[in-house]
Amino acid sequence: MSSDEKMRSSVDAARDTAQPVLPTVNPEVKQQEKAALHPAAYIATWIAMSGSVIVFNKYILDRAGFPFPIFLTTWHLLFATIMTQILARFTNLLDSRKKVPMSGRVYLRAIVPIGIFFSVSLICGNQTYLYLSVAFIQMLKATMPVAVLLVTWALGVAPPNWKQLGNVSFIVLGVMIASFGEIKFDMTGFLYQVAGILFEATRLVMVQRLLSSSEFKMDPLVSLYYYAPCCAVMNFIVWIFAESHKMGMVDIQRVGGFTLFANATVAFLLNVSVVFLIGKTSSLVLTLSGVLKDILLVLCSMLLFHDPVSLLQAFGYSVALGGLVYYKLGTDKLKEYIGQGSRSWAEFGATRPALRKLIVFGVILFTMFVLLGGLAPTFAPEQYNSAVSSMLGEKGV
């Protein structure tokens, strides 16, 4: 008998055969891996929550007879404050906050200024729903990377880079074309949206400067835990002077307490979905998911609120979205992903040619439907409204 065989036999003899053999893989870890959701589930949840918040806000402020955006923003922040306090005490979702060296001095010097810009951006954003369509609002929001870049230069966070400015020029060009093609353009709403974008861009740059220190790394839910209380107080003060004299309990009863509760719940779940989304996907998937979300919101705006979208507007928005993808990915990454996509599409056509033809036909049909639907309000508004109303089971617009 060899030395290796003697060693194995001695180990077998020393082992108690009555005891169960230890597994080589931890069953709990294996079970957790099986139970983990596919990244597509996180993306779909984020898109659904983000779109639902925007459509829900538009419905309450514009269609439900509740034109009080400051109150709605204050209610969202108050609800978020309560929920983050509950999660901090009874779950581990906010345990990372214990690593943040937060003190009263840091809170006043860092969190409160950021909270001011956050509050004003939310107020301006919700005010916009009273004047502009959801479709046009989403088109204007495509300029956010441009605003962030300009604010970054203005605050001295990064030196001006003319190459980056050239990369974002397509976004500006596309949004300008979309603005010229907007059928129901309103200057007041446009200015509110521009102000909201600038305030939000300033907030994002200030957060970037705060998070440049490794001690202040915070996920979106922890950030909401710190920002929501001060923002709720600031918005409440603004509401007292701006809306309280025009608003009464009859307005809340008209829109419904359950509706307001559901609206705040969806808004809070959006922040939770962002936390679970981070780290689950690549930058490419996140960028394309954001583009898909914006396109779906434009389509939902056309169907739910009968918002007209002209052909010129659709073209301008396509240019802006293309510029957005190009700016976020860059030339090299874009070429790499296009090459990978072309090879995958060719392989798919070789293995399933019939299904590939069906997909191409469906995309062409869908594109024609969207373009014709966008042109309908321009050339035949009465017939368009009648057709959409009959599809939705309504008597009229």
N, C-alpha and C positions, 0 to 999 in steps of 0.2 A: 504493500500500500504506500502510495506517495505521500509526501508531507502535506500537500494541499488536501488530499482525501482524508488524512488523519485530522486536520484542522476542522474540516466540515463536519466530520462525524462527532468530534468532541463538542462542537457548538450545538449540533442536533441533540446530543445526549444531555447537554446542560439546559436545553430549553424545556420548559414545562408544557407538555402537549395538551394539558387540560385548559391552559390559558388561551384565549383567542389570539390569532396572529395579527400583529399591528399592520394596518394598511400602509401602503407606500405613498398614497395620496390622501390628504385630509378631506374626508367626505363633506365637511361643512363648506370648505373652500370650493370644492367641486360643485356643490349644490348652488352656491352663490353665483358661480360663473354661469351655470345653466339658467339661473333665474334672472340674470342681468338682461336688461332690455336692449334691443338693437338701437344704434344711434338714430336711425330713422324715426323711432318713436319719440325721442327727445326733440328732434327737429320739428316733427308734426305737431307736438304739443306746444312748442314755442310759437310756431306760426299761427296755430289756432288761438292761443291766448293773446298774442299781439294783435291779430286782426280783430278779435272779439272786443278788446278794449276800445279800439278806434271806432268800430261800428257802433258799439254800445254807447260811447260818449256822444257820437253824432246823433243817435236816436234820441237820447235824453235831452240834449241841449237844443236840438233843432226841430225834432218831430213830436216829442212828448209834451211840449209846452212848458219847458223848465229852463229858461234862458239865464241860468246863474252859474257860469263856469267857475267862478272863484269859490263858491260854496261847494261845488262838486269836487274841485281839487282839494279843498280843505278836508272834506269828508273822506276822500281817498287816503290822505296822509294821516288823519286820525285813526282810521281803520288799520292802516299799516303799522302805526305806533303800537296799537293794542295787540295786534297779531304777532309782531316781532318780540314784544315783551313776553307773550305767552310761549312762543317757541323757544325763547332764551331760557325760560324756567323749566320747561317740561320736555324739551327735545335736545338733541346734540347738533342741530343744524347750524346753530350760532356759536358753537364752542370756540371757533377760531377768533372770536372777538376778544377772548382772554389773552391772546398774544399781542393785541394792539395796546401800546402804552398810552392809553387815553387818560388825560387829566383835564381839570377845568380850564386850565390855561390853553392847552392844545385844542380843546373843544371850541373855545371862543375865537381863537386865532385861525383855526383851520376849517373846522366843520361848519361853523355859523356863516362865514362868508360864502362858502360853497353852497350852503343851504339857501342863501338869499338868491343866488343865481338860479338854483334849482326851482325855487318857488316861482320866480318871475317867468322862467321858461315854461313851466306848467300852466300858469295863468294865461300867458300869451297863446300857447298852443291850444288850450280849450276855448279861448275867445274866438279863434279862427273858425271853429266849427259853426259859428253863427253866421258866417259870411261866405265861406268857400265850400266847394264840394270835397268829399273825401278823396276822390280821384286826383283833383288838382293839388290838394294838400300833400299827398304822397309824392307827387312829382316835384313839388318844391322842396320836400325833405331830402331829395337826392343830392342837394347842394351842401349837406352837412359836412362831408369831408373837406370841401372847399373852405367853409367857414372855420373849421378846426385848424386847417393849415394856416390861414391868415391870422387867426388869433394866436397861434403858436409863435408866429413871427413877431406879432405886435407885443407880446409879453416877454419876448426875449428867451423863450424856452429853447428855440432852435434858430439858427441863422437862415435867412431867406435862400431858397433854392429855386432857381428859375426853371430847372428841369421838372421839378414837381408841379410848379405852376402850369407848365405846358401840359402835363399829364391830366390835370383836372380841368383844363379848358374845355374839353369835350362835354363834361358834365354841365358847365355853365352854358355852353352853346345849346345843348339839348333842352335844358330847362327854359332858356329864353324862347326857343321855338315853341315849346309847350305852352308858355305863358301867352304868346301871341295867338295861339290857337284856342285858348280857353274861351268858351262861349259865354259863361257867366262870371266874367272877371269882376272882382270887387277890390278896389284899392285899399279900403280899410282892412279887410281880411288879409290881403297880401302883405301889408305892413306889419300886422300882428304876427303873421307866420315868419316873416324875415326877422323880426325882433326875437321871436321865440327861438329861432335857429341860432342867432348870434349869442343869446344868453346861454343856451344849451352848449354851444361850442366853447364858450368861456368856462362854463362849469367843468366840461370834460378836460380842458387843458389844466385847470386848477387841480382837478383830481389826479391828473397825470403827474403833476409836480409833487403832490402829496405822496403818491404811491412810489415815487422814485426812491424813497427810503424803504429798505426791506422791512423795517419795523411796522410800517403802516400798510402792509398788504391786506386788502379786504375784498371779499367777494361781494357781489351786488346785494345779497341779503344782509350782510353785516353793515354795509354802507347804509342801507335803508334803516337799519336799527339805530344808527347814529343820526342820520339826516332827518328822518320823518318827524320826530318830536319838535325840533326847532322850526322846520318848515311848516308844520301844522299851526304852530303859534303865530308865525309871520303871516300866513295866509288868512288866519282867523282875524287878525288885526286889519288886514286889507279888506276883508269881507265886511267888517263892521262899517267902514267908511264908504265902501263902493256898492254893496248890494243889500245890506240888512234892511234899509228903509224901503226897498222895493219888494221884499220877499216876505211871505207869511206862511203859516202852517197849511193854508189852503193849497199852496204850490207843492208842498211836499206830499200832501194827500192826493193831489191830482196825478203826480208821477208815480206815487206808491212807495211805501217804505220797503217792501220786498224788492222792488226794482233797484232802488238805491243800494240795498244790501248786496244784491247779486252783482251789481256793477262794481262795487268796491272789492268784492271777493275775487272777481275775474282780474281786476287790476293788480291785486296782491299776488294771485297765483302766477301772473306773468313774471314777477320778480323771482318767485320760487323756481319756475321753469328755466329761467336764465342760469340759476345756480347749478342745476342738474345738467344743463347743456354744455357748460364750460368744461373743456377737457375731454368731451366725448367725440368731437369731430375735428376735422382739419380746418384751416383758414379758408381753403377753397370751398368746402361744403357750407361753411357759415356765410361766406359771401354770396354764393348762389342761392342759399336758403333765404337770405334777406331780399334778394332780387325777386325770387319767386313769391315771397310774402307781399311785396309791394304790388306785383302784377295781379295777384289774387285780390288784393284790396281794391284795386282799380276796377276789376271786373265786378266785385261785390257791390261797389258803389254804383255802378251802372245798373245793376239788376235790382238792388234793394231800394235805392234812393232816386233812381231814374236820372242819375247825373249824366249829362251828355258829354261825350268825348269825341272831338273832331279828329279827322284823319291827320291834320297837321300836328295836333297835340300828341296823337299816338306816335307819330314819327319822331317828334322832339323828345318824347319820353324814352323811346327806344335808344336814341343817341345818348341820352343821359345815363341810362342803365349800362350801356356798353362802355361808356367812359368810366363809370363807377367800378365795374369789374376790372377794367384795364388798370385803373389807379391802384386798386387794392392788391392785385396780383403781380403786376409788372410784366414786362415783355417776355423775359425768359420763362417765368412760370407759366404764363399764358400759352406760349408756344409748346411747352412741355405737356400741359394738360390737353391742348388741342390735338397734339400728336397721339397721346394715349387714347383720347376719345375717338379719334378716327380709326385707330387700329381695333378698338373694341367694337365700334359700329360695323366695321368690315367683317369681323369675326361673327358678329351677331347675324349679319345678312347672309353669311355663308351657311350657318347652322339652321337659321329660321327665316328663310326668305319671305314666306307668306306673311308672317307676323311683322316683319320689317316693312313690307309694303302697306300693311294695314295701319301701322303707326304713322307712316308718312302721309297717308291719305287722311287720317284723323287730324294730324297737325294742320294740314292745308285747310280742311273743312273748318276747324276751330278758328284759324286765323281769319278766314273769310267771314265767319260769323261775327267775330269781334270787330273787324273793320266795318262791316255793314251796319252792325249795331251802333258803332260810334258815329257813323255818318247819318243814321236815321234821324236823330234829333235836329240835325242841321237842315235837312231837306224836307222832312215831313214830321214835325214835332207832334201834331195832333194824333196822327196815326200811330206814331211810336208810343206815346203815352197810353193810348187806348189798348194797344197790343200788350204792353208790359203789365198794365193794370189787370187785363183779363188773365194773363199768365199767373199773376200773384193772387188772383181771386178777389180783387178790389173793384169798386164801382167807378173809381176815377182817381186822379191825382190831386 
